[in-house]
Amino acid sequence: MAVKIGNIELGDFPLLLAPMEDVSDPPFRALCKENGADLMYTEFISSEGLIRDAAKSVQKLDIFEYERPIGIQIFGSDIESMKIATEVTAQANPDIIDINYGCPVKKVACKGAGSGILQDIPKMVKMTEAIVKSTDLPVTVKTRLGWDENTKYIVEVAERLQDIGIKAISIHGRTRKQMYKGEADWTLIGEVKNNPRMHIPVFGNGDVDSPEKTVEMKNRFGVDGIMIGRASIGYPWIFNEIKHYMKTGEHLPEPTLSDRITAARRHLEMSVKWKGEKLGVLEMRRHYGNYFKGIPNFKEHRIKLVSHDDASDVFAALDEIESIFTV
């Protein structure tokens, strides 16, 4: 049966692109969409930045028709600001508004935003309710198991958020204290999904980096879909690879080096066009390691890719890689 968020149909077992700061921008989303992502989220956007009309925050509201369905994710610690930010966000006409209750980064969490709100569940519920009431769009939530080992209240929290009107929840299988260390624990995600009171889609997130792992999580925990974050960085092919494996039990051939160079080149072109040369070149650097992972004797070429500041030099380095490695 197709999974639905509000009236948005997402297929039988949707694969979601996680919202990642400085990663889930329009250039990267374009590549993920082409490669099978069913639902994508923007980078998280500061509610205070939207209210102040800060250029960086406002630019993140830009979405394109080919990306649909697309969710815009907002974060903040002040309920009134989050309500106003929701209204501003709705004007950008996304399909979904997502609330970030999961970001573990200190500068966010220590201000009571992102996963910081997991220390104040009543406020989390109150804020969510205010946001749901201030928009006609479906509201979804991305969160974690709890603040630390002693506060893993996610089963109860998910139920309470559902009861005030959210349309789906994505859960990262770690606490805030864990950051991204250790292994993601999916048992509580499974408990949320298998709670007989839950009727909204429950998406699991954390450490899914292969088709086999996806199938394992689906079968073991019964989640409605998977949200993929770090495994997609520099590797947008992962979505179609998972889908093909789930359908046929077979692996798609890995992208060739030529495929990887083409994707990296397109990604860089779009990134420079989108953000300007300086930032476009800089923010692409985190992707090259994965674009060219596992290629022997590649180190010096990777160093070139991440040390040039001019786009023309990076394109030249990609041309050089093509001429040396794809003879």
N, C-alpha and C positions, 0 to 999 in steps of 0.2 A: 504493500500500500504506500502511496506517495506521502512523503513527509511534507507537512505544511506549516508555515509560519504565518498566522493570520490567513489571508487568502492566497499567499504565495506558495505555489507548488514547487518542490525542490527535487523531485524524483524519489526513488525508493530508499537510497542510502547516500544522502548528499555529502560531498566533501567540501569543507569550508576553508577559505584562506583566512588565517588568523590576522587580526590587526597587529602590525608590528611597527614600532616607531622607526622612521627613516628607512623602512623596507617596503611596507604595503602602500606604495605611492602609485599614481596612475601608470607609469611605465611598467612597473613590475606586475601590477594587476592585469595589464593588457596581455602579458605573456602567460600568466596563470589562467586567464579566461580562455585563451586559445588552446591551452593544454588541459582543459577539463574541469577547472574549479566551478562548482555549482553555485556557491554564494561567497561573496568577498566582502570584507570590511575595510574601511579606510584606516589609516594610522589614527591613533587616538588624538582627539582635539580638545584642547583646554577650554572649559566653559568660560573661564575668566578672559581668555584670549579672544573668544568669539564676541563676548560682550564689549570688550575694548576695541574690537575691530582690528586686532593685531594681524598684520599681513600674513604671517606664517600660518596662523590658525585658519584664517579665512580661505587661504589658498587650498588647504586640505579639504575644503567642502566641495571642490570641483570633482564632479563625477560625470561619466559619459554614458550615452544610451547603450552602447555595446557591452557595458559592464553589468547590466541588470541581470538578476536582482542584486542590489548593492546596499549595504548598511553603512551608515556613518556612525562612528563611535565617539562618544564624548566622555570626559571625566572632570571631576571637580569635587569640592568638599562642602560647598555652600548650596543648600537646597534651592534657595531663590535664584541663584546664578544658574544652577542646572536647569531650572524651569525656563528661564529666559533663553539659555543656550539651546534648549530643545526647540523652542519656537523659531530661533534663527536657523537651526539645522533643518527644520521641516521645510523652510523656504527653498533649500537647495534641492528639494524633491527626491530624497532617497526613497528606497522601498522600505527600509527598516531603520530605526534608531536604536543603537546599542549603547549600554552603559558599561563603562570599564570599572569593575570592582576587583580587578585582578592584578594590575601592574604592581610589581614588587619594588620598583626602583625607589631608592631612599627619598629623593626630592619630591616624589609624588606621594608615596605612602605615609611619610612622616607629617604631611600636611593634612592627613585624614582623607585623601583621595585614593583612587585605585584600590589596592588591597588594604590600604589603611583603614577603610571603613569597616573591615571585618572585625575591628575591635569595638564597633558600636552597631550591633545588628539592628536595634530599634531605629536608629537613624538611617541605616541602609534601607529598611522597609519603608520608612517615611519618605525618603528621597525618591525611591522607585515609584511609590504611589503618586507623588507630585508630578513626576515625569510622565507617567502613563496617562494621568488626567489632563496633561497640557498638550497632548497631541492625538490625532486620529490614526497616526501611523502605528504599526506594530512595534512594540518595544521589546528588545531582548537584552539579556545580561550575560556578561563574561566575568567569571569569578574563579576563586580558588577554594580549596577544601576548608580553609580557615586561616587565622593569623599564625597559629603555631600548633604544635602537637596536642595541646590541651584544649583547643578551641575549634575542633573540626565539627562545626554545627551544620555542615552543608545540607544534610538531608532535611532538617527542619527549615533551614533558610530557603531552600529551593521551593518547598511547599508554600511558605509564607509569600514569597515573591510571585509565585503562580497565582495565589489567591487574590493578589491585588492587581493582577492583569497582565503580567509579562507573557509573551507568546512563545518564548523558547529560552533555554539556558545552556551556555557552554561552560564546562567546568574543567579547569586545569588541575591535574592530579597531584598538586603539591600545595604546601602551606606557603604563606608569605615568607616565613622565616627560612624556608628551604631555598628561596629564590629559584634557581634552575639546577640546583645540586641534587645529587642522589637520584633515585629512580622515581618516576611518577607512580603514584598509588591509585589504581583505577577502582579499587574495591568500593570506595564510597561513591564514586561516579555511578557504579552499577547499582548501589543501594538507592540512589536518587531515582534512577531510571525504573527500578523495579518496585518502587514505593507505589502501592495500588492507588494512592490518592493523586499521583502525578498523571496528567494527561497532555502536557505540552511536550514538544520535542526536547530531548536531552542529548547534547553533543559532548563527546569526550575530547580532551586535548592533553597532550603531554607525551613526548617520546615516540610518537608514531612516525617511523621513518622508512617504512617498507610496505609493500602489498601484504606480505605475510602477517606483519604486526597489525595491520588494519583488520584483516579477517579474524585474527585472534581476539582483538578487542571487541569486535562486533559479536562474535560467538560467545565469548565469556561473559560480557557485561550487558549485552542487549541494547547498546546505545543506538540512537536514531541516525547518527552520522558522526563523522570525525572532523575535528578542526585541526588543520595542519599549519604549523608555524615554521620553526627553524629548519625542518627538513626540506622546505620549499625554497630556501634562500639559495640563489644561484642554481636552482634545479626545479624549474616550473613544470618539468615533465612528470613529476611525481603523481599528479592527479590522474592523468590518463593511464599511467602505469598501474596504479591501484585499480582503476575501473576495469581495465583489460583483464587483470589477474582475477578480479572478483567474478567476472563474466565467464572466463574461459579456463581459469586455473593455470594459465600459462603466462610467462613473462614477455612483455614487449621487448624487442631489441633495445639495448641502451642507446641513447643519442650518440651519434658518431662525433668525432672531434670537429668535423665540419659543421654539424648541427650546433655544437656548443659555441663555436666561434661566431656563427650566424646570429645565435640568440644573444650572445654577449654584445655583439656589435649593435644589434637593434636596440637592446636595452640601453646601451650607452647613448646612442643617438636620441632616443626618446627622453632619457634622463637629462641630457644637456639642453634639449629643446624645452623641457618642462621647467627646469630649475636654474637654467643659466650654466655657463661652462664650469665655473669654480665649484659650485655645490654639486652639480651633475656628475662631475669627474670624481669628486671626493666620496659621495655617497654610493657610488658604484663599487668602491673598493671591497666592501664586505662580501660581494657576490663572486668575485673571481676565483677565490679558493674552491668554491663548490662547482662553478662552471667547469673548472679544469681539474677536478679532484681525480686522483688515481692515475694521472698521466706521468709516466716515468721521466726523469731528468727535466722536470718542468720548473724547478725552483727559480732559476735566474729569470725566466720569462714572467713568472708571477711577480717577482720583485719589480720588474719593469712596469707591469700593469698597475701596481699600487703605488709607484713612486713618481710617476709623471703627473704634472699639474695641468698640462695642456691636452685638450681632447685629441688634437691632431697627433700628438705623440703616442697616446694610448691606442688610437686607431692603427698607427704605424706598427706598434708592438703586436697588435692582433694580426695584422698582415704578415708580420715576420713569423709568428707562430704558425700561421696557415702555410707559409712557404716551406718552413722547416719540417713540420709534422704531418702534413697531408700530401706528401709527394706521391 
